Structure formats: C-alpha cells, structure tokens
Amino acid sequence: MKNVTDLRNELISIFEQLKAKEISHADAKELNNSAGKIINSVKIELEYAGLCKVVPNIAFLNTPKVRAQKINTEKNKT
C-alpha cells in the first residue's frame, strides 16, 4: 500500500469480503484497526506541520490525482 488511495481500495475490499463472509469479523476488525493507526499517524504529521507553519510533504497523501492537480495549479500560476 503506497498511498491513501491504495488504503481506501483495500478497505473497500475488506468490506466486500466481510459482506461475502470470506473474512472473519475478527480479521476485518484487526485490518481496520491497523488502517486507523496509519490514518492517525498521517493526521499527527499534518497537525505538527500546521503548528510549525510549514507545508508537509507526505508521500502517503501524494496520489497520482493530487500530483496532477499540483502540476495544473503550478501551470496556472505562470
């Protein structure tokens, strides 16, 4: 899992497996718990950057869509 989009897709897959009874409730709970910890660690990075008044560069949040938006924004500035 390289970024937040991958995490989202994985969580959707877990949900679908749970609905299809292909994964146990305990396993789904543990996977979702781990995902929550990943998300919380990113939140902490964002909060810290905000307190330091810097723009964070968090690879986990830099999805292809975000990178494309950044490029388009930079092109519009010039």
Residue frames relative to the residue before (quaternion, step in Angstrom):
aa qw qx qy qz dx dy dz
M 1.0000 0.0000 0.0000 0.0000 0.00 0.00 0.00
K 0.1644 -0.8429 0.5106 0.0418 3.53 -0.45 1.26
N 0.8221 0.0449 0.0056 0.5675 3.59 1.11 -0.55
V 0.7381 -0.4292 0.2911 0.4315 3.54 -1.33 0.11
T 0.6064 0.5454 -0.3629 0.4507 3.62 1.07 -0.57
D 0.6333 0.5164 -0.3214 0.4784 3.58 1.01 -0.80
L 0.6416 0.5209 -0.3203 0.4631 3.58 0.98 -0.86
R 0.6458 0.5201 -0.3185 0.4594 3.58 0.91 -0.92
N 0.6693 0.4981 -0.3008 0.4620 3.57 0.89 -0.91
E 0.6372 0.5208 -0.3209 0.4688 3.57 1.03 -0.76
L 0.6568 0.5029 -0.3110 0.4679 3.59 0.96 -0.82
I 0.6186 0.5228 -0.3396 0.4782 3.59 1.05 -0.71
S 0.6413 0.5234 -0.3133 0.4654 3.56 1.00 -0.85
I 0.6390 0.5175 -0.3197 0.4708 3.59 0.96 -0.85
F 0.6440 0.5227 -0.3174 0.4597 3.57 0.95 -0.88
E 0.6704 0.4940 -0.2971 0.4672 3.58 0.91 -0.91
Q 0.6437 0.5133 -0.3183 0.4699 3.59 1.02 -0.79
L 0.6345 0.5259 -0.3229 0.4654 3.56 1.04 -0.78
K 0.6588 0.5059 -0.3047 0.4661 3.57 0.93 -0.88
A 0.7096 0.4350 -0.2460 0.4968 3.57 1.05 -0.78
K 0.4068 -0.7373 0.4389 0.3136 3.56 1.35 0.04
E 0.3855 0.7140 -0.4814 0.3314 3.55 1.08 0.83
I 0.7451 0.2443 -0.1426 0.6040 3.57 1.31 -0.23
S 0.4863 -0.6754 0.4669 0.2990 3.56 -1.02 0.75
H 0.6290 -0.5306 0.4092 0.3941 3.53 -1.24 0.45
A 0.6382 0.5384 -0.3255 0.4436 3.57 0.99 -0.82
D 0.6690 0.4881 -0.3046 0.4706 3.59 0.91 -0.87
A 0.6447 0.5142 -0.3182 0.4677 3.58 0.95 -0.88
K 0.6415 0.5285 -0.3205 0.4545 3.58 0.98 -0.84
E 0.6753 0.4927 -0.2963 0.4619 3.59 0.91 -0.88
L 0.6515 0.5053 -0.3161 0.4694 3.58 0.98 -0.80
N 0.6624 0.4892 -0.3003 0.4815 3.58 0.98 -0.82
N 0.6150 0.5406 -0.3394 0.4630 3.58 1.08 -0.70
S 0.6516 0.5044 -0.3070 0.4762 3.57 0.98 -0.85
A 0.6333 0.5262 -0.3256 0.4649 3.58 0.98 -0.83
G 0.6342 0.5341 -0.3215 0.4574 3.57 1.01 -0.80
K 0.6464 0.5133 -0.3161 0.4677 3.57 1.00 -0.77
I 0.6215 0.5266 -0.3364 0.4724 3.58 1.04 -0.76
I 0.6720 0.4980 -0.2924 0.4636 3.57 0.87 -0.97
N 0.6597 0.5086 -0.3129 0.4563 3.59 0.94 -0.83
S 0.6306 0.5215 -0.3500 0.4559 3.60 1.02 -0.66
V 0.6313 0.5083 -0.3293 0.4844 3.59 1.09 -0.68
K 0.6141 0.5446 -0.3428 0.4568 3.60 1.02 -0.78
I 0.6443 0.5193 -0.3201 0.4613 3.58 0.96 -0.87
E 0.6376 0.5193 -0.3280 0.4650 3.60 0.97 -0.82
L 0.6650 0.5043 -0.2999 0.4620 3.58 0.96 -0.89
E 0.6523 0.5091 -0.3106 0.4678 3.59 0.97 -0.85
Y 0.6512 0.5160 -0.3135 0.4598 3.57 0.94 -0.88
A 0.6475 0.5097 -0.3153 0.4706 3.57 0.95 -0.88
G 0.6371 0.5312 -0.3208 0.4573 3.57 1.02 -0.78
L 0.6599 0.5011 -0.3016 0.4717 3.57 0.98 -0.83
C 0.7012 0.4401 -0.2510 0.5017 3.56 1.09 -0.73
K 0.3447 -0.7681 0.4633 0.2767 3.56 1.36 -0.15
V 0.4925 0.5981 -0.4670 0.4261 3.54 0.87 1.07
V 0.4458 -0.6457 0.5390 0.3063 3.55 -1.24 0.42
P 0.3095 -0.7800 0.5092 0.1911 3.60 -0.52 1.10
N 0.2134 -0.7224 0.6370 0.1638 3.53 -1.25 0.50
I 0.0535 0.8143 -0.5681 0.1064 3.54 0.04 1.35
A 0.4044 -0.7553 0.4637 0.2256 3.56 -0.33 1.27
F 0.6110 0.5855 -0.3419 0.4088 3.58 1.04 -0.79
L 0.7168 0.4255 -0.2449 0.4952 3.59 1.13 -0.62
N 0.6051 0.5707 -0.3501 0.4308 3.58 1.24 -0.29
T 0.0021 -0.8055 0.5886 -0.0697 3.53 0.14 1.35
P 0.6800 -0.4696 0.3375 0.4507 3.63 -1.16 0.25
K 0.6381 0.5289 -0.3320 0.4505 3.61 0.99 -0.76
V 0.6530 0.5027 -0.3097 0.4743 3.59 0.95 -0.85
R 0.6468 0.5184 -0.3239 0.4562 3.59 0.93 -0.86
A 0.6477 0.5126 -0.3175 0.4657 3.59 0.99 -0.82
Q 0.6453 0.5123 -0.3205 0.4674 3.59 1.00 -0.78
K 0.6329 0.5270 -0.3313 0.4603 3.59 1.01 -0.79
I 0.6476 0.5163 -0.3164 0.4625 3.57 0.95 -0.88
N 0.6693 0.4959 -0.2990 0.4655 3.58 0.90 -0.91
T 0.6360 0.5234 -0.3235 0.4658 3.60 1.01 -0.77
E 0.6624 0.5028 -0.2986 0.4683 3.57 0.96 -0.90
K 0.6404 0.5176 -0.3250 0.4652 3.61 1.01 -0.75
N 0.6707 0.5065 -0.2970 0.4532 3.59 1.01 -0.79
K 0.6052 0.5655 -0.3529 0.4352 3.60 1.17 -0.47
T 0.7139 0.4491 -0.2503 0.4754 3.58 1.12 -0.64
